[in-house]
Amino acid sequence: MAAKRLQIPPHKCVYIGDLVEDIQSAVRAGAISIGITWDSSLCKQPEAELARGVCKNWDEVLKAIESTVSSNRS
């Protein structure tokens, strides 16, 4: 809904979440999913494979976003 309101294609949006449902929602919306986990529990979920990456802190999230942006420019 946010992408639509901002008139941005969903595939150019990044969705960051700490729940399996966040990853699933991002994938269903066509957005790039990045998971963040505070206790590594998200890493153990099969849905984690749907995310561009699962990060353990905000620095890793920023690196994942930077990597996504640079790979989309190529």
CHARMM-style PDB file with segment names, atoms N, HN, CA, C and O in Angstrom:
ATOM      1  N   MET     1       0.817  -1.180   0.000  1.00  0.00      PROA
ATOM      2  CA  MET     1       0.000   0.000   0.000  1.00  0.00      PROA
ATOM      3  C   MET     1       0.877   1.267   0.000  1.00  0.00      PROA
ATOM      4  O   MET     1       0.573   2.245  -0.682  1.00  0.00      PROA
ATOM      5  N   ALA     2       1.965   1.225   0.777  1.00  0.00      PROA
ATOM      6  HN  ALA     2       2.211   0.430   1.332  1.00  0.00      PROA
ATOM      7  CA  ALA     2       2.856   2.396   0.825  1.00  0.00      PROA
ATOM      8  C   ALA     2       3.475   2.654  -0.539  1.00  0.00      PROA
ATOM      9  O   ALA     2       3.562   3.802  -0.976  1.00  0.00      PROA
ATOM     10  N   ALA     3       3.908   1.590  -1.218  1.00  0.00      PROA
ATOM     11  HN  ALA     3       3.837   0.657  -0.863  1.00  0.00      PROA
ATOM     12  CA  ALA     3       4.504   1.754  -2.545  1.00  0.00      PROA
ATOM     13  C   ALA     3       3.503   2.370  -3.514  1.00  0.00      PROA
ATOM     14  O   ALA     3       3.848   3.242  -4.311  1.00  0.00      PROA
ATOM     15  N   LYS     4       2.284   1.916  -3.435  1.00  0.00      PROA
ATOM     16  HN  LYS     4       2.004   1.207  -2.788  1.00  0.00      PROA
ATOM     17  CA  LYS     4       1.240   2.446  -4.314  1.00  0.00      PROA
ATOM     18  C   LYS     4       1.020   3.933  -4.035  1.00  0.00      PROA
ATOM     19  O   LYS     4       0.951   4.744  -4.959  1.00  0.00      PROA
ATOM     20  N   ARG     5       0.912   4.276  -2.768  1.00  0.00      PROA
ATOM     21  HN  ARG     5       0.968   3.617  -2.017  1.00  0.00      PROA
ATOM     22  CA  ARG     5       0.682   5.685  -2.415  1.00  0.00      PROA
ATOM     23  C   ARG     5       1.845   6.582  -2.828  1.00  0.00      PROA
ATOM     24  O   ARG     5       1.649   7.735  -3.213  1.00  0.00      PROA
ATOM     25  N   LEU     6       3.052   6.039  -2.740  1.00  0.00      PROA
ATOM     26  HN  LEU     6       3.211   5.102  -2.427  1.00  0.00      PROA
ATOM     27  CA  LEU     6       4.243   6.804  -3.121  1.00  0.00      PROA
ATOM     28  C   LEU     6       4.557   6.690  -4.608  1.00  0.00      PROA
ATOM     29  O   LEU     6       5.482   7.327  -5.112  1.00  0.00      PROA
ATOM     30  N   GLN     7       3.774   5.870  -5.300  1.00  0.00      PROA
ATOM     31  HN  GLN     7       3.022   5.353  -4.891  1.00  0.00      PROA
ATOM     32  CA  GLN     7       3.953   5.630  -6.740  1.00  0.00      PROA
ATOM     33  C   GLN     7       5.350   5.097  -7.052  1.00  0.00      PROA
ATOM     34  O   GLN     7       6.026   5.555  -7.973  1.00  0.00      PROA
ATOM     35  N   ILE     8       5.755   4.115  -6.248  1.00  0.00      PROA
ATOM     36  HN  ILE     8       5.206   3.743  -5.500  1.00  0.00      PROA
ATOM     37  CA  ILE     8       7.044   3.445  -6.435  1.00  0.00      PROA
ATOM     38  C   ILE     8       6.747   1.978  -6.716  1.00  0.00      PROA
ATOM     39  O   ILE     8       5.933   1.373  -6.019  1.00  0.00      PROA
ATOM     40  N   PRO     9       7.392   1.396  -7.721  1.00  0.00      PROA
ATOM     41  CA  PRO     9       7.178  -0.028  -7.965  1.00  0.00      PROA
ATOM     42  C   PRO     9       7.620  -0.844  -6.743  1.00  0.00      PROA
ATOM     43  O   PRO     9       8.684  -0.581  -6.182  1.00  0.00      PROA
ATOM     44  N   PRO    10       6.826  -1.821  -6.329  1.00  0.00      PROA
ATOM     45  CA  PRO    10       7.174  -2.608  -5.143  1.00  0.00      PROA
ATOM     46  C   PRO    10       8.568  -3.235  -5.210  1.00  0.00      PROA
ATOM     47  O   PRO    10       9.235  -3.354  -4.182  1.00  0.00      PROA
ATOM     48  N   HSD    11       9.016  -3.635  -6.393  1.00  0.00      PROA
ATOM     49  HN  HSD    11       8.474  -3.539  -7.228  1.00  0.00      PROA
ATOM     50  CA  HSD    11      10.327  -4.277  -6.487  1.00  0.00      PROA
ATOM     51  C   HSD    11      11.481  -3.318  -6.187  1.00  0.00      PROA
ATOM     52  O   HSD    11      12.632  -3.737  -6.075  1.00  0.00      PROA
ATOM     53  N   LYS    12      11.163  -2.034  -6.059  1.00  0.00      PROA
ATOM     54  HN  LYS    12      10.227  -1.694  -6.150  1.00  0.00      PROA
ATOM     55  CA  LYS    12      12.190  -1.052  -5.688  1.00  0.00      PROA
ATOM     56  C   LYS    12      12.089  -0.664  -4.215  1.00  0.00      PROA
ATOM     57  O   LYS    12      12.767   0.257  -3.761  1.00  0.00      PROA
ATOM     58  N   CYS    13      11.247  -1.365  -3.480  1.00  0.00      PROA
ATOM     59  HN  CYS    13      10.696  -2.114  -3.849  1.00  0.00      PROA
ATOM     60  CA  CYS    13      11.064  -1.099  -2.056  1.00  0.00      PROA
ATOM     61  C   CYS    13      11.754  -2.169  -1.225  1.00  0.00      PROA
ATOM     62  O   CYS    13      11.812  -3.336  -1.614  1.00  0.00      PROA
ATOM     63  N   VAL    14      12.271  -1.760  -0.087  1.00  0.00      PROA
ATOM     64  HN  VAL    14      12.224  -0.813   0.229  1.00  0.00      PROA
ATOM     65  CA  VAL    14      12.884  -2.685   0.867  1.00  0.00      PROA
ATOM     66  C   VAL    14      11.994  -2.743   2.097  1.00  0.00      PROA
ATOM     67  O   VAL    14      11.596  -1.716   2.648  1.00  0.00      PROA
ATOM     68  N   TYR    15      11.695  -3.955   2.513  1.00  0.00      PROA
ATOM     69  HN  TYR    15      12.018  -4.789   2.066  1.00  0.00      PROA
ATOM     70  CA  TYR    15      10.841  -4.191   3.683  1.00  0.00      PROA
ATOM     71  C   TYR    15      11.712  -4.897   4.709  1.00  0.00      PROA
ATOM     72  O   TYR    15      12.244  -5.975   4.442  1.00  0.00      PROA
ATOM     73  N   ILE    16      11.856  -4.301   5.867  1.00  0.00      PROA
ATOM     74  HN  ILE    16      11.424  -3.425   6.084  1.00  0.00      PROA
ATOM     75  CA  ILE    16      12.690  -4.863   6.935  1.00  0.00      PROA
ATOM     76  C   ILE    16      11.773  -5.310   8.067  1.00  0.00      PROA
ATOM     77  O   ILE    16      10.939  -4.544   8.550  1.00  0.00      PROA
ATOM     78  N   GLY    17      11.941  -6.554   8.479  1.00  0.00      PROA
ATOM     79  HN  GLY    17      12.619  -7.176   8.087  1.00  0.00      PROA
ATOM     80  CA  GLY    17      11.092  -7.044   9.548  1.00  0.00      PROA
ATOM     81  C   GLY    17      11.768  -8.128  10.359  1.00  0.00      PROA
ATOM     82  O   GLY    17      12.752  -8.727   9.926  1.00  0.00      PROA
ATOM     83  N   ASP    18      11.226  -8.374  11.546  1.00  0.00      PROA
ATOM     84  HN  ASP    18      10.426  -7.887  11.898  1.00  0.00      PROA
ATOM     85  CA  ASP    18      11.825  -9.364  12.436  1.00  0.00      PROA
ATOM     86  C   ASP    18      10.931 -10.585  12.657  1.00  0.00      PROA
ATOM     87  O   ASP    18      11.182 -11.388  13.555  1.00  0.00      PROA
ATOM     88  N   LEU    19       9.908 -10.718  11.851  1.00  0.00      PROA
ATOM     89  HN  LEU    19       9.704 -10.065  11.121  1.00  0.00      PROA
ATOM     90  CA  LEU    19       9.005 -11.859  11.956  1.00  0.00      PROA
ATOM     91  C   LEU    19       8.911 -12.598  10.624  1.00  0.00      PROA
ATOM     92  O   LEU    19       9.122 -12.009   9.565  1.00  0.00      PROA
ATOM     93  N   VAL    20       8.599 -13.867  10.683  1.00  0.00      PROA
ATOM     94  HN  VAL    20       8.427 -14.346  11.544  1.00  0.00      PROA
ATOM     95  CA  VAL    20       8.377 -14.657   9.468  1.00  0.00      PROA
ATOM     96  C   VAL    20       7.289 -13.993   8.628  1.00  0.00      PROA
ATOM     97  O   VAL    20       7.389 -13.935   7.403  1.00  0.00      PROA
ATOM     98  N   GLU    21       6.258 -13.498   9.291  1.00  0.00      PROA
ATOM     99  HN  GLU    21       6.177 -13.545  10.286  1.00  0.00      PROA
ATOM    100  CA  GLU    21       5.156 -12.835   8.578  1.00  0.00      PROA
ATOM    101  C   GLU    21       5.629 -11.591   7.830  1.00  0.00      PROA
ATOM    102  O   GLU    21       5.074 -11.256   6.783  1.00  0.00      PROA
ATOM    103  N   ASP    22       6.639 -10.905   8.346  1.00  0.00      PROA
ATOM    104  HN  ASP    22       7.090 -11.177   9.196  1.00  0.00      PROA
ATOM    105  CA  ASP    22       7.195  -9.741   7.649  1.00  0.00      PROA
ATOM    106  C   ASP    22       7.836 -10.164   6.330  1.00  0.00      PROA
ATOM    107  O   ASP    22       7.641  -9.520   5.298  1.00  0.00      PROA
ATOM    108  N   ILE    23       8.593 -11.241   6.377  1.00  0.00      PROA
ATOM    109  HN  ILE    23       8.751 -11.763   7.215  1.00  0.00      PROA
ATOM    110  CA  ILE    23       9.236 -11.747   5.164  1.00  0.00      PROA
ATOM    111  C   ILE    23       8.182 -12.173   4.157  1.00  0.00      PROA
ATOM    112  O   ILE    23       8.272 -11.833   2.978  1.00  0.00      PROA
ATOM    113  N   GLN    24       7.186 -12.913   4.616  1.00  0.00      PROA
ATOM    114  HN  GLN    24       7.113 -13.190   5.574  1.00  0.00      PROA
ATOM    115  CA  GLN    24       6.123 -13.378   3.726  1.00  0.00      PROA
ATOM    116  C   GLN    24       5.360 -12.203   3.119  1.00  0.00      PROA
ATOM    117  O   GLN    24       5.033 -12.225   1.933  1.00  0.00      PROA
ATOM    118  N   SER    25       5.080 -11.194   3.911  1.00  0.00      PROA
ATOM    119  HN  SER    25       5.346 -11.176   4.874  1.00  0.00      PROA
ATOM    120  CA  SER    25       4.359 -10.019   3.412  1.00  0.00      PROA
ATOM    121  C   SER    25       5.158  -9.291   2.335  1.00  0.00      PROA
ATOM    122  O   SER    25       4.612  -8.884   1.310  1.00  0.00      PROA
ATOM    123  N   ALA    26       6.441  -9.136   2.578  1.00  0.00      PROA
ATOM    124  HN  ALA    26       6.885  -9.466   3.411  1.00  0.00      PROA
ATOM    125  CA  ALA    26       7.294  -8.460   1.599  1.00  0.00      PROA
ATOM    126  C   ALA    26       7.326  -9.229   0.290  1.00  0.00      PROA
ATOM    127  O   ALA    26       7.207  -8.638  -0.784  1.00  0.00      PROA
ATOM    128  N   VAL    27       7.485 -10.533   0.372  1.00  0.00      PROA
ATOM    129  HN  VAL    27       7.582 -11.013   1.244  1.00  0.00      PROA
ATOM    130  CA  VAL    27       7.532 -11.362  -0.838  1.00  0.00      PROA
ATOM    131  C   VAL    27       6.210 -11.269  -1.591  1.00  0.00      PROA
ATOM    132  O   VAL    27       6.199 -11.099  -2.810  1.00  0.00      PROA
ATOM    133  N   ARG    28       5.100 -11.380  -0.873  1.00  0.00      PROA
ATOM    134  HN  ARG    28       5.108 -11.518   0.117  1.00  0.00      PROA
ATOM    135  CA  ARG    28       3.783 -11.282  -1.523  1.00  0.00      PROA
ATOM    136  C   ARG    28       3.588  -9.928  -2.192  1.00  0.00      PROA
ATOM    137  O   ARG    28       2.953  -9.841  -3.243  1.00  0.00      PROA
ATOM    138  N   ALA    29       4.125  -8.880  -1.596  1.00  0.00      PROA
ATOM    139  HN  ALA    29       4.640  -8.950  -0.742  1.00  0.00      PROA
ATOM    140  CA  ALA    29       3.976  -7.535  -2.155  1.00  0.00      PROA
ATOM    141  C   ALA    29       4.937  -7.277  -3.310  1.00  0.00      PROA
ATOM    142  O   ALA    29       4.782  -6.299  -4.041  1.00  0.00      PROA
ATOM    143  N   GLY    30       5.928  -8.150  -3.476  1.00  0.00      PROA
ATOM    144  HN  GLY    30       6.054  -8.944  -2.882  1.00  0.00      PROA
ATOM    145  CA  GLY    30       6.918  -7.944  -4.536  1.00  0.00      PROA
ATOM    146  C   GLY    30       8.068  -7.062  -4.120  1.00  0.00      PROA
ATOM    147  O   GLY    30       8.833  -6.595  -4.964  1.00  0.00      PROA
ATOM    148  N   ALA    31       8.200  -6.826  -2.814  1.00  0.00      PROA
ATOM    149  HN  ALA    31       7.578  -7.205  -2.128  1.00  0.00      PROA
ATOM    150  CA  ALA    31       9.274  -5.984  -2.297  1.00  0.00      PROA
ATOM    151  C   ALA    31      10.496  -6.826  -1.956  1.00  0.00      PROA
ATOM    152  O   ALA    31      10.421  -8.052  -1.882  1.00  0.00      PROA
ATOM    153  N   ILE    32      11.604  -6.161  -1.753  1.00  0.00      PROA
ATOM    154  HN  ILE    32      11.665  -5.165  -1.813  1.00  0.00      PROA
ATOM    155  CA  ILE    32      12.826  -6.811  -1.312  1.00  0.00      PROA
ATOM    156  C   ILE    32      12.739  -6.976   0.198  1.00  0.00      PROA
ATOM    157  O   ILE    32      12.543  -6.002   0.925  1.00  0.00      PROA
ATOM    158  N   SER    33      12.881  -8.193   0.661  1.00  0.00      PROA
ATOM    159  HN  SER    33      13.041  -8.984   0.070  1.00  0.00      PROA
ATOM    160  CA  SER    33      12.740  -8.485   2.073  1.00  0.00      PROA
ATOM    161  C   SER    33      14.106  -8.631   2.730  1.00  0.00      PROA
ATOM    162  O   SER    33      14.974  -9.353   2.241  1.00  0.00      PROA
ATOM    163  N   ILE    34      14.278  -7.935   3.840  1.00  0.00      PROA
ATOM    164  HN  ILE    34      13.573  -7.348   4.238  1.00  0.00      PROA
ATOM    165  CA  ILE    34      15.464  -8.103   4.669  1.00  0.00      PROA
ATOM    166  C   ILE    34      14.974  -8.394   6.083  1.00  0.00      PROA
ATOM    167  O   ILE    34      14.210  -7.624   6.666  1.00  0.00      PROA
ATOM    168  N   GLY    35      15.424  -9.506   6.613  1.00  0.00      PROA
ATOM    169  HN  GLY    35      16.044 -10.132   6.140  1.00  0.00      PROA
ATOM    170  CA  GLY    35      15.044  -9.872   7.970  1.00  0.00      PROA
ATOM    171  C   GLY    35      16.065  -9.367   8.962  1.00  0.00      PROA
ATOM    172  O   GLY    35      17.246  -9.223   8.645  1.00  0.00      PROA
ATOM    173  N   ILE    36      15.599  -9.102  10.159  1.00  0.00      PROA
ATOM    174  HN  ILE    36      14.639  -9.219  10.417  1.00  0.00      PROA
ATOM    175  CA  ILE    36      16.506  -8.768  11.249  1.00  0.00      PROA
ATOM    176  C   ILE    36      16.096  -9.624  12.438  1.00  0.00      PROA
ATOM    177  O   ILE    36      14.912  -9.759  12.747  1.00  0.00      PROA
ATOM    178  N   THR    37      17.084 -10.193  13.092  1.00  0.00      PROA
ATOM    179  HN  THR    37      18.046 -10.083  12.841  1.00  0.00      PROA
ATOM    180  CA  THR    37      16.813 -11.081  14.220  1.00  0.00      PROA
ATOM    181  C   THR    37      17.683 -10.688  15.390  1.00  0.00      PROA
ATOM    182  O   THR    37      18.870 -10.401  15.230  1.00  0.00      PROA
ATOM    183  N   TRP    38      17.100 -10.678  16.544  1.00  0.00      PROA
ATOM    184  HN  TRP    38      16.136 -10.911  16.674  1.00  0.00      PROA
ATOM    185  CA  TRP    38      17.825 -10.262  17.746  1.00  0.00      PROA
ATOM    186  C   TRP    38      18.403 -11.465  18.477  1.00  0.00      PROA
ATOM    187  O   TRP    38      19.357 -11.330  19.243  1.00  0.00      PROA
ATOM    188  N   ASP    39      17.825 -12.646  18.240  1.00  0.00      PROA
ATOM    189  HN  ASP    39      17.050 -12.755  17.617  1.00  0.00      PROA
ATOM    190  CA  ASP    39      18.267 -13.846  18.949  1.00  0.00      PROA
ATOM    191  C   ASP    39      18.574 -15.014  18.001  1.00  0.00      PROA
ATOM    192  O   ASP    39      18.691 -16.157  18.444  1.00  0.00      PROA
ATOM    193  N   SER    40      18.700 -14.738  16.739  1.00  0.00      PROA
ATOM    194  HN  SER    40      18.605 -13.810  16.380  1.00  0.00      PROA
ATOM    195  CA  SER    40      18.991 -15.725  15.677  1.00  0.00      PROA
ATOM    196  C   SER    40      17.852 -16.702  15.416  1.00  0.00      PROA
ATOM    197  O   SER    40      18.012 -17.619  14.611  1.00  0.00      PROA
ATOM    198  N   SER    41      16.717 -16.534  16.068  1.00  0.00      PROA
ATOM    199  HN  SER    41      16.587 -15.789  16.721  1.00  0.00      PROA
ATOM    200  CA  SER    41      15.607 -17.470  15.852  1.00  0.00      PROA
ATOM    201  C   SER    41      15.052 -17.385  14.437  1.00  0.00      PROA
ATOM    202  O   SER    41      14.617 -18.399  13.890  1.00  0.00      PROA
ATOM    203  N   LEU    42      15.056 -16.208  13.835  1.00  0.00      PROA
ATOM    204  HN  LEU    42      15.409 -15.384  14.280  1.00  0.00      PROA
ATOM    205  CA  LEU    42      14.544 -16.062  12.479  1.00  0.00      PROA
ATOM    206  C   LEU    42      15.391 -16.847  11.482  1.00  0.00      PROA
ATOM    207  O   LEU    42      14.873 -17.348  10.483  1.00  0.00      PROA
ATOM    208  N   CYS    43      16.681 -16.955  11.748  1.00  0.00      PROA
ATOM    209  HN  CYS    43      17.101 -16.548  12.559  1.00  0.00      PROA
ATOM    210  CA  CYS    43      17.587 -17.700  10.857  1.00  0.00      PROA
ATOM    211  C   CYS    43      17.190 -19.168  10.737  1.00  0.00      PROA
ATOM    212  O   CYS    43      17.474 -19.809   9.725  1.00  0.00      PROA
ATOM    213  N   LYS    44      16.540 -19.696  11.761  1.00  0.00      PROA
ATOM    214  HN  LYS    44      16.310 -19.175  12.583  1.00  0.00      PROA
ATOM    215  CA  LYS    44      16.189 -21.112  11.795  1.00  0.00      PROA
ATOM    216  C   LYS    44      14.887 -21.409  11.065  1.00  0.00      PROA
ATOM    217  O   LYS    44      14.532 -22.575  10.888  1.00  0.00      PROA
ATOM    218  N   GLN    45      14.175 -20.382  10.643  1.00  0.00      PROA
ATOM    219  HN  GLN    45      14.463 -19.436  10.787  1.00  0.00      PROA
ATOM    220  CA  GLN    45      12.893 -20.562   9.976  1.00  0.00      PROA
ATOM    221  C   GLN    45      13.103 -20.757   8.464  1.00  0.00      PROA
ATOM    222  O   GLN    45      13.926 -20.060   7.872  1.00  0.00      PROA
ATOM    223  N   PRO    46      12.382 -21.684   7.836  1.00  0.00      PROA
ATOM    224  CA  PRO    46      12.553 -21.901   6.394  1.00  0.00      PROA
ATOM    225  C   PRO    46      12.247 -20.654   5.560  1.00  0.00      PROA
ATOM    226  O   PRO    46      12.815 -20.473   4.483  1.00  0.00      PROA
ATOM    227  N   GLU    47      11.361 -19.808   6.049  1.00  0.00      PROA
ATOM    228  HN  GLU    47      10.900 -19.956   6.924  1.00  0.00      PROA
ATOM    229  CA  GLU    47      11.000 -18.586   5.316  1.00  0.00      PROA
ATOM    230  C   GLU    47      12.163 -17.607   5.220  1.00  0.00      PROA
ATOM    231  O   GLU    47      12.147 -16.712   4.375  1.00  0.00      PROA
ATOM    232  N   ALA    48      13.160 -17.765   6.066  1.00  0.00      PROA
ATOM    233  HN  ALA    48      13.172 -18.492   6.752  1.00  0.00      PROA
ATOM    234  CA  ALA    48      14.315 -16.871   6.030  1.00  0.00      PROA
ATOM    235  C   ALA    48      15.016 -16.929   4.680  1.00  0.00      PROA
ATOM    236  O   ALA    48      15.663 -15.965   4.270  1.00  0.00      PROA
ATOM    237  N   GLU    49      14.891 -18.047   3.994  1.00  0.00      PROA
ATOM    238  HN  GLU    49      14.366 -18.831   4.326  1.00  0.00      PROA
ATOM    239  CA  GLU    49      15.510 -18.187   2.675  1.00  0.00      PROA
ATOM    240  C   GLU    49      14.860 -17.275   1.636  1.00  0.00      PROA
ATOM    241  O   GLU    49      15.461 -16.990   0.601  1.00  0.00      PROA
ATOM    242  N   LEU    50      13.653 -16.822   1.902  1.00  0.00      PROA
ATOM    243  HN  LEU    50      13.165 -17.054   2.744  1.00  0.00      PROA
ATOM    244  CA  LEU    50      12.967 -15.920   0.980  1.00  0.00      PROA
ATOM    245  C   LEU    50      13.502 -14.497   1.062  1.00  0.00      PROA
ATOM    246  O   LEU    50      13.324 -13.709   0.134  1.00  0.00      PROA
ATOM    247  N   ALA    51      14.156 -14.169   2.167  1.00  0.00      PROA
ATOM    248  HN  ALA    51      14.301 -14.809   2.922  1.00  0.00      PROA
ATOM    249  CA  ALA    51      14.679 -12.816   2.380  1.00  0.00      PROA
ATOM    250  C   ALA    51      15.995 -12.635   1.637  1.00  0.00      PROA
ATOM    251  O   ALA    51      16.722 -13.598   1.393  1.00  0.00      PROA
ATOM    252  N   ARG    52      16.287 -11.405   1.284  1.00  0.00      PROA
ATOM    253  HN  ARG    52      15.697 -10.622   1.481  1.00  0.00      PROA
ATOM    254  CA  ARG    52      17.572 -11.070   0.662  1.00  0.00      PROA
ATOM    255  C   ARG    52      18.700 -11.365   1.622  1.00  0.00      PROA
ATOM    256  O   ARG    52      19.815 -11.688   1.212  1.00  0.00      PROA
ATOM    257  N   GLY    53      18.402 -11.251   2.901  1.00  0.00      PROA
ATOM    258  HN  GLY    53      17.496 -10.988   3.233  1.00  0.00      PROA
ATOM    259  CA  GLY    53      19.361 -11.567   3.941  1.00  0.00      PROA
ATOM    260  C   GLY    53      18.686 -11.474   5.293  1.00  0.00      PROA
ATOM    261  O   GLY    53      17.662 -10.809   5.445  1.00  0.00      PROA
ATOM    262  N   VAL    54      19.261 -12.139   6.264  1.00  0.00      PROA
ATOM    263  HN  VAL    54      20.093 -12.680   6.141  1.00  0.00      PROA
ATOM    264  CA  VAL    54      18.790 -12.017   7.641  1.00  0.00      PROA
ATOM    265  C   VAL    54      19.955 -11.466   8.447  1.00  0.00      PROA
ATOM    266  O   VAL    54      21.021 -12.077   8.521  1.00  0.00      PROA
ATOM    267  N   CYS    55      19.741 -10.318   9.041  1.00  0.00      PROA
ATOM    268  HN  CYS    55      18.875  -9.821   8.981  1.00  0.00      PROA
ATOM    269  CA  CYS    55      20.795  -9.577   9.719  1.00  0.00      PROA
ATOM    270  C   CYS    55      20.636  -9.675  11.232  1.00  0.00      PROA
ATOM    271  O   CYS    55      19.545  -9.913  11.752  1.00  0.00      PROA
ATOM    272  N   LYS    56      21.757  -9.484  11.920  1.00  0.00      PROA
ATOM    273  HN  LYS    56      22.643  -9.291  11.498  1.00  0.00      PROA
ATOM    274  CA  LYS    56      21.752  -9.579  13.381  1.00  0.00      PROA
ATOM    275  C   LYS    56      21.850  -8.224  14.067  1.00  0.00      PROA
ATOM    276  O   LYS    56      21.761  -8.140  15.292  1.00  0.00      PROA
ATOM    277  N   ASN    57      22.034  -7.155  13.281  1.00  0.00      PROA
ATOM    278  HN  ASN    57      22.106  -7.223  12.285  1.00  0.00      PROA
ATOM    279  CA  ASN    57      22.077  -5.812  13.851  1.00  0.00      PROA
ATOM    280  C   ASN    57      21.845  -4.800  12.720  1.00  0.00      PROA
ATOM    281  O   ASN    57      21.800  -5.157  11.543  1.00  0.00      PROA
ATOM    282  N   TRP    58      21.702  -3.549  13.106  1.00  0.00      PROA
ATOM    283  HN  TRP    58      21.739  -3.258  14.063  1.00  0.00      PROA
ATOM    284  CA  TRP    58      21.373  -2.521  12.116  1.00  0.00      PROA
ATOM    285  C   TRP    58      22.527  -2.254  11.147  1.00  0.00      PROA
ATOM    286  O   TRP    58      22.283  -1.868  10.004  1.00  0.00      PROA
ATOM    287  N   ASP    59      23.755  -2.447  11.569  1.00  0.00      PROA
ATOM    288  HN  ASP    59      23.953  -2.761  12.498  1.00  0.00      PROA
ATOM    289  CA  ASP    59      24.886  -2.283  10.643  1.00  0.00      PROA
ATOM    290  C   ASP    59      24.789  -3.290   9.497  1.00  0.00      PROA
ATOM    291  O   ASP    59      25.048  -2.955   8.342  1.00  0.00      PROA
ATOM    292  N   GLU    60      24.412  -4.529   9.830  1.00  0.00      PROA
ATOM    293  HN  GLU    60      24.201  -4.802  10.769  1.00  0.00      PROA
ATOM    294  CA  GLU    60      24.236  -5.545   8.790  1.00  0.00      PROA
ATOM    295  C   GLU    60      23.070  -5.200   7.877  1.00  0.00      PROA
ATOM    296  O   GLU    60      23.122  -5.468   6.677  1.00  0.00      PROA
ATOM    297  N   VAL    61      22.024  -4.613   8.432  1.00  0.00      PROA
ATOM    298  HN  VAL    61      21.982  -4.395   9.407  1.00  0.00      PROA
ATOM    299  CA  VAL    61      20.888  -4.190   7.610  1.00  0.00      PROA
ATOM    300  C   VAL    61      21.342  -3.147   6.591  1.00  0.00      PROA
ATOM    301  O   VAL    61      21.004  -3.231   5.411  1.00  0.00      PROA
ATOM    302  N   LEU    62      22.106  -2.169   7.056  1.00  0.00      PROA
ATOM    303  HN  LEU    62      22.381  -2.100   8.015  1.00  0.00      PROA
ATOM    304  CA  LEU    62      22.600  -1.133   6.142  1.00  0.00      PROA
ATOM    305  C   LEU    62      23.470  -1.737   5.037  1.00  0.00      PROA
ATOM    306  O   LEU    62      23.368  -1.331   3.880  1.00  0.00      PROA
ATOM    307  N   LYS    63      24.311  -2.689   5.382  1.00  0.00      PROA
ATOM    308  HN  LYS    63      24.394  -3.018   6.322  1.00  0.00      PROA
ATOM    309  CA  LYS    63      25.143  -3.352   4.379  1.00  0.00      PROA
ATOM    310  C   LYS    63      24.285  -4.126   3.385  1.00  0.00      PROA
ATOM    311  O   LYS    63      24.576  -4.132   2.190  1.00  0.00      PROA
ATOM    312  N   ALA    64      23.235  -4.773   3.866  1.00  0.00      PROA
ATOM    313  HN  ALA    64      22.998  -4.768   4.838  1.00  0.00      PROA
ATOM    314  CA  ALA    64      22.341  -5.514   2.976  1.00  0.00      PROA
ATOM    315  C   ALA    64      21.621  -4.563   2.023  1.00  0.00      PROA
ATOM    316  O   ALA    64      21.447  -4.875   0.845  1.00  0.00      PROA
ATOM    317  N   ILE    65      21.209  -3.415   2.528  1.00  0.00      PROA
ATOM    318  HN  ILE    65      21.351  -3.161   3.485  1.00  0.00      PROA
ATOM    319  CA  ILE    65      20.555  -2.423   1.663  1.00  0.00      PROA
ATOM    320  C   ILE    65      21.541  -1.901   0.628  1.00  0.00      PROA
ATOM    321  O   ILE    65      21.211  -1.805  -0.554  1.00  0.00      PROA
ATOM    322  N   GLU    66      22.750  -1.563   1.067  1.00  0.00      PROA
ATOM    323  HN  GLU    66      23.018  -1.640   2.027  1.00  0.00      PROA
ATOM    324  CA  GLU    66      23.771  -1.072   0.130  1.00  0.00      PROA
ATOM    325  C   GLU    66      24.067  -2.110  -0.942  1.00  0.00      PROA
ATOM    326  O   GLU    66      24.212  -1.766  -2.115  1.00  0.00      PROA
ATOM    327  N   SER    67      24.158  -3.361  -0.553  1.00  0.00      PROA
ATOM    328  HN  SER    67      24.040  -3.640   0.400  1.00  0.00      PROA
ATOM    329  CA  SER    67      24.416  -4.434  -1.508  1.00  0.00      PROA
ATOM    330  C   SER    67      23.261  -4.565  -2.498  1.00  0.00      PROA
ATOM    331  O   SER    67      23.478  -4.767  -3.693  1.00  0.00      PROA
ATOM    332  N   THR    68      22.051  -4.451  -2.002  1.00  0.00      PROA
ATOM    333  HN  THR    68      21.874  -4.287  -1.032  1.00  0.00      PROA
ATOM    334  CA  THR    68      20.867  -4.548  -2.854  1.00  0.00      PROA
ATOM    335  C   THR    68      20.829  -3.408  -3.853  1.00  0.00      PROA
ATOM    336  O   THR    68      20.550  -3.618  -5.033  1.00  0.00      PROA
ATOM    337  N   VAL    69      21.109  -2.205  -3.382  1.00  0.00      PROA
ATOM    338  HN  VAL    69      21.336  -2.035  -2.423  1.00  0.00      PROA
ATOM    339  CA  VAL    69      21.082  -1.028  -4.263  1.00  0.00      PROA
ATOM    340  C   VAL    69      22.150  -1.167  -5.343  1.00  0.00      PROA
ATOM    341  O   VAL    69      21.877  -0.929  -6.520  1.00  0.00      PROA
ATOM    342  N   SER    70      23.355  -1.549  -4.954  1.00  0.00      PROA
ATOM    343  HN  SER    70      23.577  -1.743  -3.998  1.00  0.00      PROA
ATOM    344  CA  SER    70      24.432  -1.654  -5.945  1.00  0.00      PROA
ATOM    345  C   SER    70      24.181  -2.800  -6.932  1.00  0.00      PROA
ATOM    346  O   SER    70      24.538  -2.676  -8.103  1.00  0.00      PROA
ATOM    347  N   SER    71      23.585  -3.896  -6.496  1.00  0.00      PROA
ATOM    348  HN  SER    71      23.296  -3.996  -5.544  1.00  0.00      PROA
ATOM    349  CA  SER    71      23.309  -4.994  -7.429  1.00  0.00      PROA
ATOM    350  C   SER    71      22.167  -4.647  -8.362  1.00  0.00      PROA
ATOM    351  O   SER    71      22.125  -5.153  -9.484  1.00  0.00      PROA
ATOM    352  N   ASN    72      21.234  -3.799  -7.939  1.00  0.00      PROA
ATOM    353  HN  ASN    72      21.268  -3.388  -7.028  1.00  0.00      PROA
ATOM    354  CA  ASN    72      20.134  -3.386  -8.804  1.00  0.00      PROA
ATOM    355  C   ASN    72      20.567  -2.351  -9.833  1.00  0.00      PROA
ATOM    356  O   ASN    72      19.878  -2.144 -10.831  1.00  0.00      PROA
ATOM    357  N   ARG    73      21.691  -1.705  -9.601  1.00  0.00      PROA
ATOM    358  HN  ARG    73      22.251  -1.873  -8.790  1.00  0.00      PROA
ATOM    359  CA  ARG    73      22.212  -0.717 -10.560  1.00  0.00      PROA
ATOM    360  C   ARG    73      22.925  -1.398 -11.716  1.00  0.00      PROA
ATOM    361  O   ARG    73      23.045  -0.826 -12.800  1.00  0.00      PROA
ATOM    362  N   SER    74      23.399  -2.615 -11.490  1.00  0.00      PROA
ATOM    363  HN  SER    74      23.302  -3.080 -10.610  1.00  0.00      PROA
ATOM    364  CA  SER    74      24.175  -3.322 -12.518  1.00  0.00      PROA
ATOM    365  C   SER    74      23.312  -3.779 -13.663  1.00  0.00      PROA
ATOM    366  OT1 SER    74      23.812  -4.389 -14.608  1.00  0.00      PROA
TER     367      SER     74
END
